[in-house]
């Protein structure tokens, strides 16, 4: 097939059709455009202007190979090996979740609400390191720590930190089993822990279930807040007086997550909706009067 494809316009049409089985037309076209840009260096507008331009067969072959993987269900970000988050480029692979726009919103809220922050910040369940690294770059005077249960995830996060020239203290740690988490004190805690209930798998796309790490996604139906309970416990131990916690949550468990923090004597608890109107972020502050 590669030998018959010549022009940008022809190739774009064919690969868009390849994605049509998995994605609606508009999304299929967007994915096709991104793959074309990756291997030609041309943005969508240039692709349209230069639609009748012939491409070298090597370039065509690379485009078709990548497109075949996406058409078979592999996430585009894994095929390309990277994605962008808060304006920074991050390597991604099946050891880490692909960063979502909702997580970008969480990170942006922290940046907006804490201008000039120079204290200690810890990111639990860091994955690719996208939150920790983006915050380290936004707060160059801060001390930033990041942990994850997966050594492969931490390896990816370390590489991302090096590539983005961010100073992070990384460690491999099981959040649920650790009796005491480092550091000994912290001013901000942030986390995007596993929160998808097992019963919600049927609502998810097959390419997520088949390719992204389940360890970073799922929690049991009978204990869906187990990570938040541990985070609340850790926060009470190490957050400084008036210290803050920011967490991404299951959209169906917003009120339960708020109630959990309220029971742990946090104050200024807020439930924030994401850009799609879903309950997605909870923030709270330690009550410095209580232990």
ROZA-164809 format. One record per atom (N, C-alpha, C, O): x, y, z; residue in one letter. Coordinates in steps of 0.001 Angstrom, whole numbers, padded with zeros to 6 digits, always signed. Example, Ala and Ser with C-alpha at 12.3 -4.5 7.8 and 13.67 -1.06 7.14 Angstrom:
% ROZA-164809
+013190-005690+007800a/+012300-004500+007800a/+013200-003300+007800a/+014236-003319+008465a/+012850-002250+007080s/+013670-001060+007140s/+012900+000030+007870s/+013409+001138+008039s/
This chain:
% ROZA-164809
+000827-001211+000000x/+000000+000000+000000x/+000857+001255+000000x/+000477+002258-000603x/+002017+001216+000672x/+002846+002413+000785x/+003305+002909-000570x/+003421+004115-000787x/+003573+001960-001512x/+004082+002383-002809x/+003048+003172-003605x/+003405+003981-004461x/+001748+002934-003319x/+000699+003600-004082x/+000368+004975-003519x/-000195+005815-004221x/+000710+005204-002280x/+000396+006481-001653x/+001503+007470-001950x/+002681+007164-001770x/+001133+008639-002398x/+002131+009619-002791x/+001948+010954-002085x/+002856+011430-001404x/+000794+011549-002243x/+000624+012919-001768x/+000162+012971-000318x/-000398+012012+000213x/+000408+014106+000301x/-000032+014339+001682x/-001541+014148+001790x/-002031+013539+002740x/-002264+014666+000824x/-003726+014581+000853x/-004202+013135+000795x/-005123+012755+001517x/-003582+012334-000054x/-003959+010928-000184x/-003665+010160+001098x/-004491+009381+001574x/-002488+010388+001645x/-002097+009666+002857x/-003014+010049+004016x/-003455+009187+004776x/-003292+011317+004145x/-004175+011786+005215x/-005544+011119+005113x/-006095+010689+006126x/-006088+011029+003926x/-007404+010417+003736x/-007392+008947+004157x/-008298+008483+004850x/-006366+008229+003735x/-006302+006799+004031x/-006159+006537+005532x/-006863+005690+006082x/-005270+007246+006184x/-005070+006950+007612x/-006252+007445+008447x/-006551+006862+009490x/-006924+008500+008010x/-008136+008935+008712x/-009187+007837+008669x/-009880+007587+009656x/-009299+007187+007523x/-010248+006075+007393x/-009842+004915+008285x/-010702+004220+008825x/-008547+004697+008445x/-008067+003627+009313x/-008531+003830+010747x/-008825+002859+011445x/-008602+005072+011195x/-008972+005367+012582x/-010483+005426+012786x/-010958+005477+013920x/-011234+005418+011688x/-012673+005594+011778x/-013399+004513+012536x/-014512+004732+013014x/-012790+003345+012657x/-013428+002246+013389x/-013446+002536+014886x/-014397+002181+015583x/-012390+003184+015375x/-012255+003434+016810x/-012717+004820+017239x/-013137+005011+018380x/-012640+005782+016333x/-012874+007168+016721x/-013881+007849+015806x/-013993+007482+014637x/-014621+008842+016320x/-015511+009628+015457x/-014691+010413+014436x/-013502+010645+014657x/-015301+010827+013323x/-014560+011454+012219x/-013658+012615+012630x/-012514+012698+012182x/-014162+013508+013474x/-013361+014666+013855x/-012109+014259+014625x/-011025+014791+014387x/-012266+013312+015549x/-011115+012846+016327x/-010159+012047+015453x/-008942+012150+015608x/-010701+011249+014536x/-009857+010475+013619x/-009000+011408+012769x/-007819+011143+012544x/-009601+012501+012299x/-008855+013472+011508x/-007774+014163+012316x/-006684+014429+011810x/-008081+014457+013590x/-007092+015111+014450x/-005896+014198+014695x/-004751+014647+014679x/-006169+012909+014922x/-005081+011944+015138x/-004242+011809+013872x/-003013+011770+013934x/-004908+011739+012732x/-004188+011630+011457x/-003274+012829+011254x/-002135+012681+010812x/-003772+014005+011575x/-002982+015229+011411x/-001750+015217+012313x/-000668+015636+011900x/-001917+014733+013550x/-000790+014680+014484x/+000290+013710+014003x/+001484+013994+014106x/-000138+012577+013485x/+000839+011616+012975x/+001555+012184+011751x/+002769+012036+011612x/+000806+012827+010873x/+001427+013457+009702x/+002449+014502+010132x/+003540+014584+009567x/+002094+015294+011125x/+003010+016331+011606x/+004272+015724+012205x/+005370+016245+012012x/+004112+014618+012934x/+005262+013972+013573x/+006314+013568+012545x/+007511+013704+012795x/+005877+013079+011402x/+006824+012528+010425x/+007129+013458+009248x/+008018+013177+008443x/+006383+014573+009151x/+006676+015522+008074x/+007140+016878+008591x/+007754+017655+007860x/+006838+017158+009872x/+007174+018463+010423x/+006196+019548+010024x/+006426+020725+010302x/+005100+019165+009372x/+004107+020135+008905x/+002883+020143+009806x/+002311+019089+010085x/+002477+021322+010264x/+001238+021459+010996x/+000050+021279+010070x/+000216+021193+008853x/-001158+021219+010641x/-002349+020941+009839x/-002551+021955+008714x/-002891+021569+007596x/-002352+023217+008983x/-002584+024227+007942x/-001622+024042+006766x/-002014+024192+005609x/-000365+023716+007066x/+000615+023482+006003x/+000284+022194+005254x/+000463+022118+004039x/-000193+021192+005970x/-000606+019950+005318x/-001684+020217+004276x/-001670+019637+003191x/-002616+021096+004616x/-003708+021415+003694x/-003194+022192+002483x/-003586+021927+001347x/-002312+023153+002746x/-001769+023963+001652x/-000933+023101+000704x/-000980+023253-000516x/-000164+022185+001314x/+000755+021348+000528x/+000166+019974+000242x/+000912+019007+000086x/-001140+019872+000172x/-001805+018580+000026x/-001389+017773-001185x/-001428+016544-001136x/-000994+018414-002262x/-000608+017697-003480x/+000878+017364-003534x/+001372+016847-004536x/+001592+017668-002435x/+003027+017389-002388x/+003280+015902-002148x/+002659+015287-001281x/+004200+015335-002927x/+004583+013936-002732x/+005552+013816-001559x/+006379+014699-001332x/+005442+012725-000823x/+006339+012458+000291x/+007278+011309-000052x/+006909+010419-000818x/+008486+011318+000504x/+009411+010197+000303x/+008790+008903+000821x/+008038+008916+001796x/+009107+007789+000167x/+008526+006518+000555x/+008900+006112+001984x/+008118+005443+002659x/+010082+006510+002445x/+010468+006215+003828x/+009534+006905+004807x/+009132+006320+005813x/+009192+008151+004509x/+008263+008901+005364x/+006883+008271+005332x/+006227+008144+006366x/+006444+007877+004151x/+005141+007225+004019x/+005101+005935+004844x/+004118+005655+005531x/+006168+005170+004767x/+006234+003915+005510x/+006139+004162+007013x/+005431+003440+007715x/+006840+005166+007509x/+006793+005490+008939x/+005392+005915+009361x/+004921+005542+010435x/+004733+006691+008520x/+003372+007150+008825x/+002410+005965+008879x/+001588+005868+009789x/+002517+005077+007911x/+001618+003921+007867x/+001874+002982+009044x/+000928+002450+009625x/+003130+002774+009398x/+003467+001899+010526x/+002869+002443+011826x/+002241+001706+012585x/+003068+003732+012070x/+002514+004344+013286x/+000987+004317+013262x/+000352+004039+014279x/+000406+004603+012114x/-001054+004629+011996x/-001666+003253+012214x/-002745+003133+012792x/-000978+002217+011752x/-001472+000853+011939x/-001537+000495+013418x/-002466-000184+013856x/-000552+000950+014183x/-000549+000692+015623x/-001723+001397+016302x/-002395+000818+017155x/-001961+002642+015920x/-003080+003386+016505x/-004405+002758+016098x/-005314+002639+016920x/-004521+002356+014836x/-005754+001730+014356x/-006025+000410+015069x/-007175-000012+015192x/-004953-000245+015539x/-005106-001501+016272x/-005440-001277+017745x/-005656-002238+018484x/-005484-000014+018177x/-005899+000295+019545x/-004836+000849+020451x/-005140+001237+021579x/-003587+000902+020000x/-002536+001446+020844x/-002688+002963+020947x/-002851+003625+019922x/-002640+003533+022151x/-002794+004982+022295x/-001742+005755+021489x/-000571+005375+021452x/-002169+006820+020860x/-001274+007633+020037x/-000045+008072+020817x/+001065+008053+020286x/-000231+008468+022074x/+000893+008974+022869x/+001962+007908+023073x/+003154+008216+023082x/+001542+006659+023236x/+002518+005577+023371x/+003217+005306+022046x/+004409+005000+022019x/+002480+005417+020954x/+003083+005204+019630x/+004151+006258+019357x/+005239+005946+018873x/+003825+007516+019677x/+004789+008592+019461x/+005875+008598+020536x/+007004+009020+020286x/+005522+008122+021744x/+006486+008069+022839x/+006504+009300+023713x/+007345+009407+024605x/+005598+010230+023482x/+005588+011454+024275x/+004223+012125+024198x/+003392+011788+023354x/+004012+013083+025100x/+002853+013957+025060x/+003234+015268+025703x/+004334+015403+026239x/+002338+016239+025656x/+002595+017544+026275x/+001654+017747+027455x/+000495+017334+027426x/+002177+018390+028489x/+001417+018627+029719x/+001897+019951+030292x/+003088+020127+030548x/+000968+020883+030496x/+001309+022218+031007x/+002434+022862+030183x/+003274+023581+030724x/+002438+022601+028899x/+003424+023211+028011x/+004767+022526+027966x/+005675+022999+027283x/+004920+021418+028682x/+006191+020700+028734x/+006040+019323+028085x/+004970+018717+028138x/+007106+018845+027484x/+007079+017540+026820x/+007478+016438+027798x/+008473+016548+028514x/+006667+015364+027810x/+006915+014229+028704x/+006941+012930+027915x/+006057+012661+027102x/+007973+012127+028170x/+007992+010782+027624x/+006924+009949+028328x/+006748+010048+029542x/+006219+009134+027563x/+005232+008222+028141x/+005395+006849+027514x/+005835+006718+026371x/+005035+005831+028278x/+005124+004441+027846x/+004131+003642+028676x/+003542+004189+029608x/+003928+002373+028369x/+002919+001592+029110x/+003164+001442+030607x/+002315+000886+031304x/+004290+001916+031122x/+004537+001875+032563x/+003855+003025+033288x/+003743+003004+034514x/+003396+004035+032541x/+002799+005222+033160x/+001493+005572+032462x/+001309+005292+031277x/+000598+006185+033213x/-000626+006706+032617x/-000309+007847+031659x/+000658+008585+031847x/-001131+007978+030641x/-001049+009143+029766x/-001704+010314+030502x/-002865+010203+030898x/-001003+011428+030696x/-001594+012562+031423x/-002866+013068+030747x/-002934+013188+029524x/-003869+013359+031569x/-005167+013831+031082x/-005320+015334+031293x/-004643+015921+032138x/-006216+015955+030519x/-006498+017385+030718x/-006965+017713+032126x/-006679+018795+032640x/-007692+016774+032763x/-008172+017020+034126x/-007007+017167+035103x/-007055+017976+036031x/-005965+016375+034880x/-004793+016467+035738x/-004044+017765+035479x/-003434+018333+036385x/-004093+018222+034253x/-003508+019516+033915x/-004251+020631+034645x/-003637+021591+035110x/-005571+020502+034745x/-006359+021485+035492x/-005956+021498+036955x/-005783+022564+037545x/-005806+020317+037544x/-005363+020216+038941x/-004044+020950+039140x/-003894+021728+040082x/-003099+020701+038258x/-001774+021314+038366x/-001867+022827+038210x/-001197+023568+038929x/-002683+023282+037286x/-002829+024723+037057x/-003440+025421+038262x/-003072+026552+038577x/-004376+024752+038943x/-004985+025332+040139x/-003928+025533+041223x/-003899+026574+041880x/-003074+024550+041408x/-002011+024677+042414x/-001097+025851+042081x/-000734+026630+042962x/-000729+025973+040826x/+000152+027069+040405x/-000523+028416+040623x/+000099+029355+041119x/-001798+028508+040251x/-002519+029781+040360x/-002747+030197+041807x/-002717+031385+042128x/-002975+029215+042684x/-003326+029522+044067x/-002126+029713+044985x/-002271+030143+046129x/-000949+029393+044480x/+000243+029479+045338x/+001389+030214+044645x/+002483+029664+044518x/+001159+031436+044200x/+002210+032165+043473x/+003465+032354+044330x/+003385+032712+045504x/+004615+032106+043718x/+005874+032281+044432x/+006147+031252+045501x/+006990+031481+046368x/+005459+030123+045467x/+005628+029097+046499x/+007097+028656+046588x/+007748+028410+045573x/+007595+028564+047815x/+009002+028197+048007x/+009189+027172+049126x/+010294+026996+049638x/+008101+026502+049499x/+008182+025497+050563x/+008461+024110+050021x/+009103+023950+048983x/+007966+023100+050745x/+008152+021702+050369x/+006837+021137+049832x/+005768+021354+050402x/+006943+020419+048737x/+005772+019879+048050x/+006025+018406+047729x/+007119+018038+047302x/+005021+017577+047932x/+005166+016148+047644x/+004025+015666+046762x/+002853+015936+047025x/+004399+014939+045702x/+003451+014359+044757x/+003448+012848+044936x/+004448+012185+044662x/+002321+012300+045396x/+002192+010860+045571x/+001545+010226+044343x/+000639+010805+043744x/+002012+009036+043972x/+001548+008344+042761x/+001898+009177+041532x/+001032+009504+040721x/+003160+009511+041408x/+003594+010510+040420x/+003537+010036+038981x/+003400+010862+038078x/+003640+008717+038727x/+003577+008226+037354x/+004696+008784+036489x/+005873+008599+036796x/+004334+009464+035412x/+005318+010063+034502x/+006041+011249+035119x/+007012+011752+034554x/+005565+011700+036285x/+006166+012874+036920x/+005605+014179+036409x/+006143+015242+036718x/+004532+014125+035631x/+004038+015342+034978x/+003624+016420+035979x/+003891+017601+035756x/+002977+016031+037077x/+002558+017027+038066x/+003777+017598+038783x/+003968+018813+038834x/+004591+016716+039330x/+005749+017159+040122x/+006688+018032+039305x/+007157+019063+039787x/+006962+017629+038082x/+007901+018376+037248x/+007322+019717+036844x/+008028+020725+036866x/+006052+019748+036477x/+005421+021017+036112x/+005416+021989+037285x/+005604+023192+037104x/+005198+021457+038496x/+005201+022319+039680x/+006614+022766+040030x/+006818+023904+040452x/+007588+021881+039859x/+008981+022263+040123x/+009423+023377+039185x/+010172+024270+039583x/+008966+023327+037955x/+009325+024372+036989x/+008581+025670+037287x/+009108+026759+037060x/+007357+025551+037795x/+006588+026749+038142x/+007069+027380+039442x/+006967+028592+039630x/+007602+026537+040349x/+008079+026996+041654x/+009568+026671+041803x/+009912+025743+042534x/+010448+027397+041141x/+011876+027057+041147x/+012534+027110+042525x/+013597+026519+042717x/+011928+027800+043484x/+012497+027881+044829x/+011968+026794+045753x/+012399+026698+046902x/+011047+025978+045271x/+010442+024950+046112x/+011285+023681+046136x/+012086+023430+045235x/+011088+022888+047185x/+011667+021551+047272x/+010558+020566+046917x/+009541+020499+047607x/+010752+019800+045840x/+009688+018934+045320x/+010085+017464+045437x/+011161+017060+044999x/+009193+016674+046037x/+009384+015236+046182x/+008310+014511+045378x/+007211+015033+045187x/+008632+013303+044906x/+007657+012531+044150x/+007885+011047+044404x/+009024+010580+044399x/+006799+010302+044628x/+006902+008875+044888x/+005935+008104+044004x/+004937+008644+043527x/+006251+006832+043796x/+005353+005928+043070x/+005715+004504+043459x/+006864+004220+043796x/+004738+003614+043414x/+004985+002217+043734x/+005786+001517+042642x/+006458+000519+042900x/+005712+002049+041418x/+006335+001412+040257x/+007740+001954+040008x/+007916+003152+039784x/+008734+001078+040048x/+010104+001505+039747x/+010229+001916+038277x/+011010+002807+037943x/+009456+001262+037399x/+009488+001634+035981x/+008918+003030+035780x/+009419+003794+034955x/+007878+003364+036526x/+007312+004710+036440x/+008315+005746+036935x/+008489+006795+036315x/+008973+005450+038051x/+009963+006383+038586x/+011115+006562+037605x/+011643+007666+037470x/+011509+005502+036927x/+012562+005618+035922x/+012145+006573+034809x/+012937+007404+034364x/+010894+006447+034361x/+010374+007354+033333x/+010316+008788+033861x/+010682+009731+033160x/+009854+008941+035095x/+009752+010274+035685x/+011125+010931+035838x/+011273+012130+035599x/+012120+010150+036235x/+013486+010697+036354x/+013978+011225+035007x/+014557+012309+034927x/+013741+010446+033955x/+014151+010873+032617x/+013434+012151+032219x/+014033+013053+031634x/+012142+012225+032538x/+011388+013443+032220x/+011911+014645+032986x/+011939+015757+032459x/+012321+014428+034222x/+012885+015524+035019x/+014186+016022+034409x/+014425+017226+034322x/+015021+015083+033989x/+016286+015467+033352x/+016016+016235+032062x/+016621+017279+031818x/+015117+015721+031247x/+014824+016362+029965x/+014240+017753+030127x/+014450+018629+029288x/+013489+017953+031234x/+012870+019266+031467x/+013675+020134+032430x/+013251+021233+032790x/+014843+019631+032845x/+015731+020377+033738x/+015020+020777+035025x/+015061+021930+035455x/+014372+019791+035619x/+013653+020008+036877x/+014327+019235+037991x/+014756+018098+037793x/+014423+019848+039164x/+015026+019203+040330x/+013926+018545+041165x/+013088+019227+041756x/+013942+017211+041204x/+012939+016456+041955x/+013639+015388+042800x/+014611+014775+042358x/+013138+015172+044015x/+013608+014065+044849x/+012652+012891+044653x/+011549+012902+045199x/+013056+011872+043879x/+012197+010738+043570x/+012454+009574+044515x/+013564+009401+045019x/+011404+008769+044753x/+011572+007538+045522x/+010490+006540+045129x/+009380+006918+044752x/+010835+005261+045225x/+009868+004191+045005x/+009250+003844+046357x/+009961+003504+047302x/+007924+003931+046442x/+007260+003730+047730x/+005823+003281+047518x/+005123+003809+046654x/+005386+002310+048303x/+003997+001859+048282x/+003200+002726+049245x/+003307+002573+050462x/+002423+003614+048711x/+001672+004569+049519x/+000815+003882+050577x/+000723+004370+051704x/+000192+002770+050237x/-000743+002125+051145x/-000073+001370+052288x/-000672+001192+053348x/+001159+000928+052081x/+001819+000085+053076x/+002844+000814+053923x/+003225+000334+054991x/+003290+001960+053460x/+004321+002682+054207x/+003747+003210+055514x/+002671+003808+055541x/+004488+002978+056603x/+004048+003488+057898x/+004373+004957+058054x/+003649+005697+058719x/+005462+005374+057440x/+005839+006788+057537x/+006407+007225+056205x/+007329+006602+055678x/+005872+008271+055674x/+006291+008762+054377x/+007216+009962+054533x/+007063+010762+055456x/+008167+010077+053630x/+009034+011243+053602x/+008398+012314+052726x/+007614+011977+051839x/+008701+013579+052937x/+009571+014128+053970x/+008862+014194+055319x/+007688+013842+055434x/+009595+014651+056344x/+009003+014712+057674x/+007983+015831+057793x/+007079+015760+058626x/+008117+016863+056970x/+007109+017922+056944x/+006940+018405+055514x/+007845+018297+054686x/+005772+018931+055250x/+005433+019293+053877x/+004397+020407+053906x/+003536+020440+054786x/+004481+021317+052945x/+003535+022438+052878x/+002388+022181+051908x/+001284+022688+052106x/+002641+021400+050861x/+001605+021035+049893x/+001742+019554+049552x/+002835+019073+049255x/+000635+018849+049598x/+000568+017474+049122x/-000359+017443+047916x/-001433+018045+047936x/+000052+016746+046874x/-000778+016602+045685x/-000766+015142+045275x/+000239+014453+045452x/-001874+014666+044728x/-001909+013284+044275x/-003026+013065+043262x/-004123+013613+043380x/-002713+012252+042271x/-003709+011704+041348x/-003617+010187+041473x/-003033+009524+040616x/-004192+009637+042542x/-004046+008206+042820x/-005029+007376+042002x/-005889+007939+041325x/-004923+006065+042050x/-005945+005222+041420x/-007316+005527+042023x/-007454+005627+043242x/-008341+005675+041156x/-009671+005954+041703x/-010813+005376+040863x/-011978+005595+041196x/-010520+004656+039802x/-011573+004070+038977x/-012012+002750+039607x/-011194+001854+039813x/-013300+002635+039912x/-013793+001398+040509x/-013804+000266+039480x/-014022+000492+038290x/-013567-000938+039957x/-013528-002104+039068x/-014803-002203+038235x/-014756-002587+037066x/-015927-001861+038827x/-017208-001957+038122x/-017347-000920+037010x/-018262-001006+036192x/-016453+000050+036979x/-016515+001096+035954x/-015680+000765+034716x/-015615+001564+033782x/-015051-000393+034704x/-014240-000784+033554x/-015056-000805+032266x/-014550-000464+031196x/-016312-001205+032375x/-017158-001325+031179x/-017425+000024+030521x/-017857+000080+029369x/-017170+001110+031248x/-017408+002446+030709x/-016173+003020+030016x/-016230+004106+029439x/-015071+002298+030072x/-013806+002815+029564x/-013493+002281+028175x/-013936+001200+027788x/-012720+003065+027438x/-012298+002641+026112x/-011372+001437+026193x/-010594+001297+027136x/-011468+000574+025194x/-010649-000634+025163x/-009166-000306+025109x/-008353-001023+025693x/-008800+000781+024408x/-007361+001084+024287x/-006759+001508+025621x/-005557+001350+025831x/-007580+002045+026531x/-007096+002361+027879x/-006927+001078+028683x/-005893+000865+029315x/-007952+000221+028657x/-007913-001014+029429x/-006786-001943+028983x/-006169-002626+029801x/-006529-001959+027688x/-005563-002909+027138x/-004118-002416+027177x/-003189-003213+027051x/-003922-001103+027350x/-002564-000582+027218x/-002056+000211+028418x/-000854+000203+028685x/-002936+000896+029149x/-002461+001713+030265x/-002409+000871+031544x/-003180-000078+031684x/-001506+001208+032481x/-001277+000348+033655x/-002457+000326+034626x/-002819+001350+035204x/-003044-000846+034793x/-004175-000986+035708x/-003816-000644+037139x/-004668-000195+037906x/-002557-000854+037505x/-002090-000530+038852x/-002314+000934+039187x/-002521+001287+040348x/-002272+001789+038170x/-002436+003230+038378x/-003875+003697+038197x/-004172+004882+038348x/-004759+002771+037877x/-006135+003159+037555x/-007175+002687+038566x/-008031+003469+038979x/-007113+001413+038972x/-008275+000776+039572x/-008186+000576+041091x/-007122+000357+041670x/-009378+000668+041693x/-009548+000402+043124x/-010740-000534+043290x/-011610-000579+042421x/-010795-001280+044386x/-011924-002204+044585x/-013230-001460+044838x/-013240-000384+045438x/-014310-002033+044383x/-015625-001412+044567x/-015979-001222+046036x/-016660-000263+046400x/-015508-002150+046884x/-015901-002087+048294x/-015013-001161+049132x/-015255-000979+050325x/-013986-000578+048505x/-013122+000354+049241x/-012512+001373+048274x/-011290+001453+048153x/-013344+002143+047594x/-012849+003015+046530x/-012044+004214+047010x/-011352+004849+046214x/-012122+004534+048300x/-011418+005710+048826x/-010162+005325+049607x/-009645+006130+050382x/-009671+004108+049411x/-008552+003661+050245x/-007317+004555+050091x/-006608+004786+051070x/-007048+005058+048897x/-005884+005924+048718x/-006100+007281+049385x/-005158+007872+049913x/-007317+007766+049361x/-007601+009066+049979x/-007551+008981+051500x/-007161+009935+052172x/-007949+007831+052034x/-007828+007632+053476x/-006367+007681+053899x/-006027+008296+054910x/-005509+007035+053130x/-004085+007044+053452x/-003497+008438+053263x/-002691+008885+054079x/-003889+009120+052207x/-003396+010477+051981x/-003819+011415+053108x/-003047+012276+053530x/-005057+011243+053594x/-005516+012067+054713x/-004697+011784+055961x/-004347+012702+056703x/-004393+010514+056189x/-003584+010129+057349x/-002180+010737+057251x/-001678+011311+058217x/-001561+010610+056094x/-000224+011173+055890x/-000254+012689+056038x/+000629+013286+056653x/-001288+013298+055461x/-001395+014762+055526x/-001474+015248+056964x/-000867+016260+057316x/-002204+014545+057777x/-002311+014950+059178x/-000980+014812+059896x/-000708+015541+060850x/-000148+013878+059442x/+001156+013667+060072x/+002185+014706+059640x/+002919+015237+060474x/+002243+014997+058349x/+003385+015764+057846x/+003060+017156+057328x/+003971+017966+057160x/+001782+017466+057068x/+001480+018815+056595x/+001755+019835+057694x/+001397+019634+058855x/+002385+020910+057311x/+002602+021999+058250x/+001264+022656+058587x/+000267+022439+057898x/+001250+023452+059641x/+000021+024175+059976x/-000410+025014+058783x/+000392+025731+058185x/-001694+024910+058449x/-002281+025590+057286x/-001792+024987+055961x/-002051+025557+054901x/-001087+023838+056002x/-000661+023171+054780x/-001860+022707+053963x/-002953+022533+054502x/-001658+022508+052664x/-002759+022215+051746x/-002602+020851+051083x/-001494+020347+050897x/-003747+020273+050734x/-003760+019046+049955x/-004628+019260+048719x/-005699+019862+048796x/-004155+018760+047579x/-004872+018847+046305x/-004923+017441+045713x/-003882+016812+045524x/-006124+016941+045420x/-006253+015583+044923x/-007242+015510+043761x/-008263+016197+043744x/-006911+014659+042795x/-007848+014352+041707x/-008709+013182+042159x/-008220+012268+042822x/-010004+013208+041799x/-010939+012227+042351x/-011833+011607+041282x/-011910+012083+040149x/-012499+010541+041678x/-013552+009930+040872x/-014754+010868+040858x/-015216+011307+041911x/-015252+011170+039680x/-016345+012136+039563x/-017595+011736+040332x/-018414+012590+040672x/-017751+010430+040612x/-018937+009952+041323x/-018764+009966+042834x/-019707+009667+043566x/-017567+010312+043313x/-017279+010200+044748x/-016840+011523+045365x/-016113+011538+046358x/-017270+012607+044792x/-016862+013914+045292x/-017316+014182+046708x/-016511+014585+047547x/-018580+013968+046989x/-019103+014264+048320x/-018516+013321+049358x/-018259+013728+050491x/-018302+012064+048983x/-017697+011111+049907x/-016255+011499+050237x/-015807+011348+051374x/-015539+011997+049234x/-014163+012406+049465x/-014124+013634+050377x/-013281+013723+051269x/-015026+014567+050151x/-015126+015731+051039x/-015428+015300+052476x/-014816+015796+053421x/-016364+014384+052629x/-016744+013924+053967x/-015570+013254+054663x/-015391+013405+055872x/-014777+012519+053911x/-013597+011867+054475x/-012632+012889+055051x/-012131+012722+056163x/-012373+013944+054297x/-011441+014976+054766x/-012034+015759+055934x/-011322+016152+056858x/-013324+015975+055880x/-013977+016683+056980x/-013863+015883+058277x/-013650+016457+059345x/-014003+014574+058187x/-013897+013718+059361x/-012484+013703+059924x/-012278+013394+061098x/-011507+014038+059078x/-010110+014089+059506x/-009702+015500+059937x/-008516+015803+060071x/-010697+016350+060150x/-010481+017693+060690x/-009735+018635+059739x/-008965+019489+060177x/-009972+018471+058435x/-009465+019455+057491x/-010477+020591+057373x/-011657+020425+057684x/-010000+021739+056923x/-010870+022896+056764x/-010761+023415+055328x/-009931+022953+054545x/-011612+024376+055005x/-011626+024992+053668x/-011672+023933+052571x/-010948+024019+051579x/-012525+022943+052762x/-012638+021854+051797x/-013474+022325+050610x/-014575+022850+050773x/-012922+022123+049405x/-013613+022544+048183x/-013691+021392+047192x/-012743+020623+047035x/-014821+021288+046535x/-015012+020332+045449x/-015098+021134+044154x/-015983+021974+043992x/-014173+020869+043237x/-014045+021670+042023x/-014382+020822+040806x/-013926+019685+040686x/-015177+021375+039910x/-015529+020677+038672x/-014495+020948+037588x/-013887+022017+037532x/-014316+019953+036732x/-013378+020126+035632x/-014053+020836+034465x/-015205+021258+034573x/-013350+020966+033368x/-013844+021727+032221x/-015092+021086+031605x/-015856+021747+030901x/-015286+019808+031876x/-016483+019124+031364x/-017645+019141+032358x/-018691+018540+032115x/-017449+019834+033474x/-018504+019941+034465x/-018591+018771+035425x/-019585+018625+036137x/-017551+017926+035453x/-017534+016764+036340x/-016790+017100+037641x/-015774+017796+037619x/-017304+016599+038771x/-016579+016731+040033x/-015234+016015+039883x/-015206+014806+039654x/-014117+016747+040009x/-012839+016153+039655x/-011706+016459+040632x/-010745+015694+040713x/-011798+017556+041371x/-010685+017965+042221x/-011223+018323+043602x/-012245+018998+043726x/-010531+017869+044621x/-010836+018293+045993x/-009589+018919+046590x/-008496+018362+046483x/-009747+020061+047211x/-008645+020703+047919x/-009082+020944+049360x/-010269+021108+049642x/-008127+020963+050249x/-008420+021202+051663x/-007170+021725+052336x/-006082+021721+051759x/-007346+022179+053574x/-006256+022756+054338x/-006238+022114+055719x/-007285+021861+056315x/-005053+021858+056208x/-004963+021297+057548x/-005385+022351+058573x/-005022+023523+058478x/-006150+021900+059537x/-006525+022778+060629x/-005393+022783+061653x/-005221+021824+062405x/-004634+023856+061676x/-003468+023917+062525x/-003762+023850+064005x/-002853+023661+064814x/-005037+024005+064371x/-005397+023954+065796x/-005578+022533+066277x/-005656+022291+067482x/-005650+021567+065332x/-005951+020184+065736x/-004824+019256+065310x/-004153+019511+064309x/-004618+018207+066045x/-003591+017217+065728x/-004244+015921+065301x/-003550+014954+064989x/
